[in-house]
Amino acid sequence: MSSARTPFILLHGWACPPANWNAVARLLTAGGHRVVTPHLLGYGPGSVGADEDAWTLEAAADDVVRLLERLGSPAVVAGHSLGGSIAATLAARRPDLVRGLAFVGMVPVGPSAATAERLTRLFLGPTAPAGPDAAAIESVLTAWYGVAPTDPVLRAELEAPFRVRPDVLRGSLRAALGGVAPEVHKKIEAPVAVVLGAGDRTRPAGPIEALLAAHPGWTLTSVPDAGHMVHVEAPQQCADALLALAASVPTAPVVPRHSRQPEAPTRE
């Protein structure tokens, strides 16, 4: 089916810039699609309660709901890492707004023990500073990108998400490590595509395989020689998977105005 009118919402991961989606977004827009790469709740303009507990997957999903209702059309929603947990929560809560769902660099299962221990120690543990120090940021960037970039413009772009309010950084990390509610998987109605880097070790292989086996209708693209940042390392394969997903669903209807929530400042 034609997907020319189906917009794409691309959600970034924990402590990641929306610009990580730029290469994929260019490929999608080249095909005539509208693409929005918003900041997650608290990472850009907009407000969240000044408390770590105020940042939840549900609150972040509701923030995307407001964006979709301003957009006036259901969309294909893709999420990388934490963004995937938000996308799953959104699809379970508001299936009318999600035409297709893509998990990129993740499936909604808990992180590996090594990943959880390391991020907790660096950012949440009793010895972690209130704001992340240079060593913690360097450690994460190196793990994600292989070699932490030295170009000052790119470096500033990648470090900026670590400089958000501490309650946002820590609260969103707690949500990322906690994962989606157990019932979310059963409530997803939209077609699902999964794009994983074959070298990604942020989630354990066993639970990933079990979840995919439980959902044989989900399509899997495994990208050799890519890791957690598969959308940065392999944008063409990622874009191809998203376009195939969009082509598998009907053209999105316009959301009636009477069903929309009140206007709020946009972060498109």
VENGI-V496200 format. One line per field, one symbol per residue. phi: phi as a letter, one per 20 degrees, with the letter a starting at -180 (. if undefined). A space follows every 50 residues. Layout:
phi = ???
//
This chain:
phi = .fcfeefddddfegldegfgegffffffffeneecccfffgnebgocbgf bgffecffffffffgffffffnbfbeddcelggfffffffffecffddfb ccddmacfcfffffffffffffccffeffgdfeffffgffffffdncffd gfffffffegffefggfffffffgffffmffgefgfefdfgcdcccffef dfcffgffffffffcfffeddddfmddfeffefcfffffffffffffedf gffffgffeeegfcgecf
//
